[in-house]
Amino acid sequence: MLIFYRTLALLIACAMPLATARAGIETFDISDLVPSLLPSVVNILKVRFVPAVDADGKPLADGTMDRREAQGTGFLIDDQGTILTNRHVTDGAAQLYVTLYDGTRLQAALMYRSPELDLAMLRVRTTTKLKPIKWGDSDAMLPGMSVIAIGNPLGFGFTVTHGIVSATDRDIKETEVDSFIQVDAPINPGNSGGPLYNIHGEVVGMNTALYTVDNTGGSVGLNFSIPGNDLQFVVNRLKQSGKVLLGATGLVTQGLNQDMADALGLPKPEGVVIAYIPPGSPAAGSKLQVGDIIIQVDGRDIPNVRRLTRVTGALDIGETVPFVVLRAGAQLTIPVKIGEAAASADPMNRLMIDAKPSPRMQRPDLGLAIAAVTDENRKQYGIPAGVNGAVVTGVMANTMGDDIGIAAGDVVLRINGAEITSMATLREAVVKARATGRPSMMVLVLDHHGTHWMAVPIPPPTK
């Protein structure tokens, strides 16, 4: 997570609640609302691998890699397993795992990473019934309004916090289109990507950044969330075209300061002055001129360059909209055709996998390639002495094994009561588990977390 000591820190933002009065003291009680919100939130584990180093900090000659983990949060936006989180939660990930509120742990696939916003989209597959969030209108949030945040701070999953909106439309210099909701509740690393709710239980933001001091990494009550309407804009554009198309004019503009406003005879420094109109740009075909002061676009006030970028970016490419400008003391309305922003062509700006999940491959072996534990693979995967079973050497994509996050190097020890030592014993155990008529079987696995059981849906018999 990014932290900007005396500047800003990436991750998290928080919330506040419903108010009741008792003995003249204002209190906040959201205990009736929170249970309905928790199932839409997920904990995210990021796994990455870095070169192992010696005591002098030099990479080991044998190329050994060390495993590193980091925590984050996300939330479900549909019942198909689509999750939104912060982009920085996914940065450098070799593997991503999601834990649902009911404890189900799933491997996640990266669907999208925005080149503009600190936003990423993941996909999980599960037979568990999923509960998506409901969207609220982030434009309706005002300073003083109560908000609720749920996240995974420092790995303490599904933590609920509350606070108020301290300010809106904050520019923290993260992007050219910053318009963060500032909230005051304490937040910590691990909350990144978590939802910010209004008091109606609707998501109005994504907790993203915090301000901290003295290298502590802790919150001082200055926390920032990406507005929910921005998130919805990205999601809707991805549904429409598989990438986020942004509008632009190509104009080179600058904001006004008070001295410039005085020189132009304006009462206050609001508006954007045109400094250059590049030939061939979308605006070059309009009647805009250098020196025009843009004060409104498509009926929306333009106080600064950031607002101009946000407003034009949300317009449809090819759409012609009215620009209201000041020129030589006169107010003019000039039609301008919107073009495509250069950011739209960024190779990163696309869905990495299909928006709709493909059907899971039903395989009696769960999609696993396994082998008996030997001295050779024991050394290769670091399997402790005395541990036997079947080591996973590969996992087929789009299978049950892939969905539940089993990885190469894990050891399958038992299925229900049967010891697993080979593919034959695994298939036989699955057949016996199916005969019980139960929907799932208990699988004992040794992985980097240690030895643990997991409930795995039983695949149907092959035809």
Disulfide bonds with the S-S distance in Angstrom:
none
